[in-house]
Amino acid sequence: MKKKLFAAAAGLLCAALLLLWFCGFLPEKAAIRAAEKYMENQLYGEFYKAEYAEYSPAHDSYFVYFSGGPNPSGEMGTTRHIGVYYRWLPFFVWYDSINPG
């Protein structure tokens, strides 16, 4: 009886995770988290705060928008966007508006 209950609970959990993945909720949150981890390792990255993420069908990836940090010349209050490719795990950053190269 316990095995059937465990199997049913595991099946419901897997179904819920798949639903959240394909509706776009989990990829968006994972893209934001990957961009935040990337920003932690960048110069002045601690000053930026993630505002929102949006999916770009032209690039087939998410762009996460940050605000509040300084640009390379030292001006505060600038924005920065990070491109995060999410199709396959692990997620990776492929574009940074301050360091596009």
N, C-alpha and C positions, 0 to 999 in steps of 0.2 A: 504494500500500500504506500509506504514512504517513497519507494522508487518511482512509482507512477506520479505521485504528487511532485517529486523533485523534477521529473522529466517534463511535466506539464508547466511548472514554473520556469524551467530553463527554456522551454519552447516559447513561452510568452515573452520572456526577457529578450530572446533573440529576435522575435518578431517586432518588438517595440524598438530595438536598436536599429533594425533594418528600416523600419518606417521613418525613424528620426534621421537616418542617413540619407535616404532617398528624397525626403521632403526638403533637405538642405540645412536643417538645423545643426546637426553635428559637424558637417564639413565647415560651416561658417565659424562655429566656435573653435574648432581645431585650427583653422587658418588664423584666427585672431591670436590664439595662444602661440602658434609657431612664429608669427610676426613679433609678438611681445618678447619671446625668447631671443629672436634675432636682434631686436633693439637693445636688449640688455648688454650685448657685447659690442655695441657701436659707440663711437665717441658722442657724448652728450645724450645717449639713448635714455638715460634715467629721467630726463626732463619731459619726454614725450608721453602722451597718454592716448591710448587707442580710443577712437571715437566710434567708428562703425566699420563694417566690412560689406562689400557688395560683390556679387558675381559678375564677371565680364564674359559674356558668351564669345566675344571676338577673340579673347585671349585664352578662353577655357580655363580660367583661374579666378581666384578671389583677389581683390585689392583691399587692403586694410589701411584706413586713413588715420593718421596720428596728428595731434596738434599740441602746441605749447612749447616746443623746444627751440633752441637756437639753430640758425643755419650756419654754414661754414664761416661766414663773416661775423658771427656773434650776435645777430639780431634775434631777439626773443619773439615768440608768438608765431613762428612759421609752421607750416603744415608739411607733412611728409607722407607719402604713400608707398606701401610695400606690396609687391606682387607675390602671391603665394600660390604655387601649383599644388593641387590637391588630389588629382585623379588617382594616384597610387600612393600607398604608404611607403615611406614616410613623406610628410609634407615638406616642401622645400621652397626657400625664397629665391625667386629668379629675377626680381627687379626691385631696386631701391631708388627713389626719386632724387636723393642727394648724391648717391654714388651709382649712377646708371651703368657704369662700365663693368 
